[in-house]
Amino acid sequence: MQDRVDITIEDQIAHVRMVRSDKMNALDNDMMEALIAAGERLKNETGLRAIVMSGEGRAFCAGLDMGNFSAAADNSDDGKKPARKPLIERTHGLANKPQKVACIWREIGVPVIAAAQGFALGGGFQIFMGADMRFAAPGTKFSIMEIKWGLVPDMGTTHVMARLAREDILKELAMTGRIFEANEALDIGFLTRIHDDPVAHAMDVARQIAARNPEAIRGIKRLYNEPADRHLPETLLLESEIQDTIIGGPNQIEAIMAEMEKRDAQFSDVASAAE
């Protein structure tokens, strides 16, 4: 885990750092496993009062590792590779593994504060949205980027986004995958605050929280999270159901190939519901 995620605990505050800086903390399988393991450990950490989550180097998290998409593009129906495990399978409680990476931070009793710089794209943005508070450096770039690869956002925080932003804005961002910066993210409601040193600011806020009644702090998190998470099982299943019908299909593979080959995609038409 230490080559992907580092955890330090001091004065009852945990600092979880993604440390794959040479890959802008991109999410490969090892990074996903390490983040889940970090969350599971901190769920049971005695005396913990707050968590700060950050990414080392130039980015918070640049999203899924490009190698994942290369493998998907090469995974044709030639019988040479094992069948993909359906995302609808609940492998981690209510969630599948990618969903657990982002959702686990909402399951921890103490507040989680994410501090971003550089980039938080695709899956990285969803992890960022799994935190209770979100700080970012000026100019930090964000994107609901899954459509770039012909996919829907499916890491378990779409219900959080829907609580913070207008529906039309969310659809525009998810359907275009465009990159937006910190000032716009703050206006939309995705950011708590912009700060020149988001990690230092997150630690300062964490210290303020750690000085308060821990029972009240845990109660406040539960009070505000539970209404938003009330329909979480259905949301997680719906994300996976939709993604399972898309992933690996001709149009999704074409999206990957077109992106990698820097050309316009040529998609097949989809029949309308009326047909």
C-alpha positions in Angstrom: 0.0 0.0 0.0 2.9 2.4 0.8 3.9 2.7 -2.8 0.4 4.1 -3.6 -1.0 5.7 -0.4 0.8 7.0 2.7 -1.0 7.6 6.0 0.4 9.7 8.9 -1.5 10.3 12.1 -0.6 13.2 14.3 -2.7 15.0 17.0 -5.6 12.7 16.2 -5.7 13.9 12.5 -4.9 11.4 9.7 -3.3 12.6 6.5 -3.9 10.3 3.6 -1.7 11.0 0.6 -1.8 9.4 -2.8 1.9 9.1 -3.6 2.0 7.8 -7.2 3.2 11.3 -8.3 5.1 10.0 -11.4 1.6 9.0 -12.8 -0.2 12.0 -11.3 -1.8 9.6 -8.8 -3.7 7.8 -11.6 -6.0 5.0 -10.5 -4.6 1.6 -11.3 -5.8 -1.5 -9.5 -3.1 -1.1 -6.8 -4.1 2.5 -6.1 -7.8 1.5 -5.8 -6.9 -1.3 -3.4 -4.7 1.0 -1.4 -7.4 3.7 -1.0 -10.0 1.2 0.1 -7.5 -0.3 2.6 -6.7 3.1 3.9 -10.4 3.9 4.4 -11.1 0.6 6.1 -8.2 1.1 8.5 -9.3 4.6 9.4 -12.9 3.5 10.0 -11.5 1.6 13.0 -8.8 4.0 14.1 -9.3 4.8 17.8 -9.3 8.4 18.8 -9.3 9.8 15.3 -10.9 13.3 15.0 -10.5 14.2 11.3 -8.9 13.1 8.0 -7.2 15.2 5.3 -6.8 13.6 1.9 -4.4 14.9 -0.8 -2.3 13.9 -3.8 1.5 14.2 -4.0 3.0 16.2 -6.8 1.3 17.9 -9.7 -2.2 16.5 -9.2 -4.7 15.3 -6.7 -5.6 12.4 -9.0 -5.7 12.4 -12.8 -8.3 9.7 -13.0 -8.1 6.1 -14.3 -4.7 4.9 -15.5 -4.5 5.1 -19.3 -3.4 1.4 -19.2 -6.9 0.5 -18.2 -8.3 2.0 -21.4 -5.6 0.4 -23.6 -6.5 -3.0 -22.2 -10.2 -2.3 -22.8 -9.5 -1.3 -26.4 -7.5 -4.5 -27.0 -10.0 -6.7 -25.3 -12.0 -7.8 -28.3 -14.2 -10.9 -28.5 -11.3 -13.1 -29.6 -11.6 -15.5 -26.7 -8.0 -14.8 -25.5 -8.9 -12.8 -22.4 -11.2 -13.6 -19.5 -14.6 -12.1 -19.5 -15.0 -8.8 -17.7 -16.6 -9.1 -14.3 -19.9 -7.3 -14.3 -19.9 -4.1 -12.4 -23.4 -4.8 -11.0 -21.8 -7.5 -8.8 -21.7 -6.1 -5.2 -18.1 -7.0 -4.2 -17.7 -4.4 -1.4 -20.9 -4.2 0.6 -23.4 -2.0 -1.3 -20.8 -1.2 -3.9 -18.4 -2.6 -6.5 -14.6 -1.9 -6.1 -14.5 1.4 -8.1 -17.5 2.8 -6.2 -16.0 1.8 -2.9 -12.9 3.9 -3.7 -15.0 7.1 -3.6 -17.8 6.1 -1.3 -15.7 4.8 1.6 -14.9 8.3 2.8 -18.5 9.0 3.5 -18.7 5.8 5.6 -16.0 7.0 8.0 -17.5 8.6 11.2 -15.1 11.6 11.2 -15.0 14.4 8.7 -12.8 13.9 5.6 -11.3 17.0 4.0 -9.9 16.7 0.5 -7.2 19.2 -0.7 -6.5 19.3 -4.4 -4.1 21.0 -6.7 -3.4 20.6 -10.4 -6.0 18.1 -11.6 -8.9 16.1 -10.2 -10.3 14.3 -13.3 -12.8 11.5 -13.8 -12.3 9.0 -11.1 -10.1 11.5 -9.2 -13.0 14.0 -9.2 -15.3 11.4 -7.8 -12.9 10.6 -5.0 -12.7 14.4 -4.3 -16.5 14.5 -4.2 -16.6 11.7 -1.7 -15.1 14.0 1.0 -17.1 16.1 3.4 -15.2 19.4 2.6 -13.2 20.2 -0.5 -10.4 22.8 -0.9 -8.5 23.5 -4.0 -5.6 25.6 -5.2 -6.4 28.4 -7.7 -6.5 27.1 -11.2 -7.0 23.4 -10.2 -8.7 21.6 -13.1 -11.7 19.3 -12.7 -13.7 17.2 -15.1 -16.5 14.6 -15.0 -14.4 13.0 -17.7 -16.0 9.5 -18.2 -17.8 10.5 -21.4 -14.3 11.0 -23.0 -14.0 7.2 -22.9 -17.7 6.6 -23.9 -18.8 5.9 -20.3 -21.0 7.2 -17.6 -19.8 8.4 -14.2 -20.1 5.3 -12.0 -17.9 5.6 -8.9 -20.7 6.3 -6.5 -20.8 10.1 -6.0 -23.3 11.1 -8.6 -25.9 11.6 -5.8 -23.5 13.9 -4.0 -23.0 16.0 -7.2 -26.8 16.1 -7.7 -27.2 17.6 -4.2 -24.6 20.3 -4.8 -25.2 21.5 -8.4 -28.1 22.3 -10.7 -29.3 19.4 -12.8 -28.7 21.2 -16.2 -25.1 22.1 -15.2 -24.4 18.5 -14.1 -25.7 17.1 -17.4 -23.7 19.6 -19.4 -20.5 18.7 -17.6 -21.1 14.9 -17.7 -22.2 14.9 -21.4 -19.3 17.1 -22.6 -16.6 16.0 -20.2 -15.2 19.6 -20.5 -12.5 20.7 -18.0 -13.5 23.5 -15.6 -11.3 25.3 -13.1 -11.5 26.1 -9.4 -13.4 29.4 -9.7 -16.2 27.7 -11.7 -16.2 24.7 -9.4 -16.7 27.1 -6.4 -19.6 28.8 -8.2 -21.2 25.5 -9.0 -21.0 24.3 -5.4 -18.4 21.6 -5.8 -15.7 23.4 -3.8 -15.8 24.6 -0.2 -13.0 27.1 -0.6 -10.1 28.1 -2.9 -6.8 28.5 -1.1 -3.2 29.0 -2.2 -2.1 26.1 0.0 -5.1 23.8 0.2 -3.3 21.1 2.2 -2.2 23.5 4.9 -5.7 25.0 5.0 -7.2 21.6 5.2 -5.0 20.7 8.1 -5.9 24.0 9.9 -9.6 23.3 9.5 -9.0 19.7 10.7 -7.3 21.0 13.8 -10.2 23.3 14.5 -12.6 20.3 14.1 -10.3 18.1 16.3 -10.7 20.6 19.1 -14.5 20.2 19.2 -16.7 17.6 20.9 -16.0 14.4 18.9 -19.5 13.1 19.5 -21.0 16.2 18.1 -18.7 16.2 15.1 -19.6 12.6 14.2 -23.3 13.4 14.8 -23.1 16.4 12.4 -21.6 14.3 9.7 -24.2 11.6 10.1 -27.0 14.2 10.2 -26.1 15.7 6.9 -24.9 12.5 5.1 -27.8 10.3 5.9 -30.5 12.2 3.9 -28.2 12.3 0.9 -27.3 8.6 1.2 -30.8 7.4 1.8 -31.2 6.1 -1.8 -27.5 5.2 -2.2 -28.1 1.4 -2.8 -30.4 2.1 -5.7 -28.1 4.8 -7.1 -25.0 2.5 -7.0 -26.9 -0.3 -8.7 -28.3 2.1 -11.4 -24.7 3.4 -12.1 -23.5 -0.2 -12.5 -26.5 -1.4 -14.6 -26.1 1.5 -17.1 -22.3 1.1 -17.3 -22.6 -2.7 -17.8 -24.7 -2.1 -20.9 -22.2 0.4 -22.3 -18.7 -0.8 -21.4 -16.9 -3.0 -24.0 -19.6 -2.3 -26.6 -18.7 -1.2 -30.1 -19.4 2.5 -29.4 -17.4 2.5 -26.2 -14.4 0.9 -27.9 -14.7 3.4 -30.7 -14.6 6.2 -28.2 -11.4 4.8 -26.7 -9.8 4.2 -30.1 -10.8 7.7 -31.4 -9.4 9.4 -28.3 -6.1 7.5 -28.5 -5.7 8.0 -32.2 -6.7 11.7 -32.0 -9.5 11.5 -34.5 -13.2 12.0 -34.7 -15.2 9.1 -33.5 -17.6 7.3 -35.8 -20.4 6.0 -33.7 -23.3 3.7 -34.6 -26.8 5.1 -34.1 -28.8 4.0 -31.1 -32.5 3.0 -31.5 -34.9 5.3 -29.8 -37.2 4.1 -27.0 -40.2 4.4 -29.2 -38.7 1.9 -31.6 
